[in-house]
Amino acid sequence: MSGILLLEDEPIIARNICRVLGRGGYAVTHAASAQEARARLAAGRFDLVLADVNLGDGDGIEVLTAQSGRLADVPIVIMTGQDTLDNRLRAEGIAVSAFLSKPFAMSRLAELTGVLLAETGKQAGARRGPSVMMYSHDTIGLGHMRRNTAIAQELVARVPGASVLMLVGCPAGMVFEPHPGIDYVKLPSLTKLGRGRWQAGSLRIDAATTRALRAGILDRVIETFAPDVLLVDHEPPGSGTNSSRRSGR
């Protein structure tokens, strides 16, 4: 069982984190103040530290900085509602593994915890499941993205270890809440001028350059991600009539 130290002064947040991680089989030690955090760190070693910045009687980053020698090989996750450049720079000084801005999904924290502990060898890594790539030719894209996001969430819920990578052209990028096991690659946006006629949505480049840019990104992502399944929604040949089979542009 992996030992996790939680530095969090908000009782409700601390209780929720302890409950979620406890269900995952983790032993969580909670410190509700900077003073208590110092005592916990001095008394033993932990496999992972989750720390808020504001601990009421002190600063979580300062507490961890003072203990940096003891935490050299320990993954650290900073969780804070004060997501400022200064705090991020201070966090880089102790080589934190992740910086989570509150509020965040507990499922995201649980997933991140498992990944970090697996990397240190303190927990066996989860079996890699199938990789799925989803592409839909869209302009505004909200309808396609809502449907594809629902499909992606159902896939990672039903298939253990599955990863879904969505290729989107929506100008706003991924407009729905992030979900463990799902990420996206933003393609240069398109604007429809008429039947079969497209141009770049924001970039000041011609249509041929836009198609080539999108195709190049798609080819490289497919080559690197190597999906087990490629799910294409709407116009498989892509915009225009001379698209290559692989690019799906």
Beta strands, then each sheet from edge to edge (+ up, - down):
strand 1: 3-7
strand 2: 27-31
strand 3: 48-52
strand 4: 76-80
strand 5: 98-101
strand 6: 131-136
strand 7: 163-168
strand 8: 182-186
strand 9: 190-194
strand 10: 197-200
strand 11: 229-233
sheet 1: 2+ 1+ 3+ 4+ 5+
sheet 2: 8+ 7+ 6+ 11+
sheet 3: 9+ 10-
end
